[in-house]
Amino acid sequence: MNWDAIGAVGEILGSIAVFVALAYAAIQVRDAKRGLRASLSAARGDVVRSLMEQAREPRLHALDMQVRSAEGNPPNPFIRYAKERWQLSDSDAVLLWSIQFSWWQYRIQVISHVDDLPEIERYEFERAIRQLLTMHGPHRAFYELIAKSTLHPKALAYFESVLARPA
């Protein structure tokens, strides 16, 4: 074998090594992006849970209602519905709204990654959505009065498709 042939084989092997290294780097970058998204999503979930705990403070409800009244804000349709339909006090209606809002933040967080859920977890998540949104109660009321008009179109399409599927 002459040196030119050995050099050509070396160049081919070097090219293959470069392609393998680039493919490996691309996989690593993709996995790092997934990890970052999962980390951000988990942090967001922690914040939502923390806010949900804070929302249960009666004094916070009173302050919220006082500020809303002073600012002349139009009444939240869910809060108005909760007070009229279920005869809840202002404070209890705001508490129920806060809890529903937190639940919707959680659901939005999950549907961002629903394709990554194991099959059983996805089935249970979607079953719970169908159950909660087809029976009367706060989840359905929040969906009809708030979520439908404020959700991102892709999120709304996801919920509608879940509701359209047979149980």
Residue pairs with C-beta under 8 A, 6 or more apart in sequence:
37 112
37 113
38 113
41 109
41 112
41 113
44 105
44 109
45 106
45 109
48 102
48 105
48 106
48 109
49 102
51 98
51 102
52 98
52 99
52 102
54 60
55 95
55 98
55 99
55 102
56 95
56 98
58 91
61 90
61 91
61 94
61 95
62 91
64 94
65 90
65 91
65 94
68 75
76 97
76 146
77 145
77 146
78 93
78 96
78 97
78 100
78 141
78 142
78 145
78 146
79 90
79 93
79 94
79 97
80 93
81 141
81 145
82 88
82 92
82 93
82 96
82 97
82 138
82 141
83 89
83 90
83 93
85 141
88 96
96 138
97 142
99 138
100 138
100 139
100 142
100 146
101 142
101 146
103 139
103 142
104 142
104 146
104 147
107 129
108 151
108 152
108 155
110 117
110 125
111 155
111 158
111 159
114 122
114 125
114 158
117 125
126 162
126 165
127 167
129 159
129 162
129 163
130 162
130 163
130 165
130 167
132 139
132 140
133 139
133 140
133 143
133 159
133 163
134 140
134 163
143 159
147 156
147 159
148 156
151 159
